């Protein structure tokens, strides 16, 4: 991701439907599952605990960026039904990704 795209996400300039459905639910969930899978493999192969934890929580900065992006994009699009639903759903998704 380029710095300009990250800035657009951070400022909430990306359309809410795209940042919520495509980036958060789609791509970030896939990335989180891959990080968790890599952590499980590391633990099973006897790697140090710090490495497994680093792999598991590797997507945390992306997750935080996307939750903030969803909240800010929802503020810009207050009239849509998705704007009322997405911030709480993104926060719940963030908590689930911490555990998963």
Secondary structure, DSSP 8 states (H G I E B T S, - for coil): --HHHHHHHHHT-S-HHIIIIIIIIIIIHHHHHHHHHHHHHHHHTT--HHHHHHHHTTTHHHHHHHHHHHHHHHHHTTTSHHHHHHHHHHHHHHHHHHH-
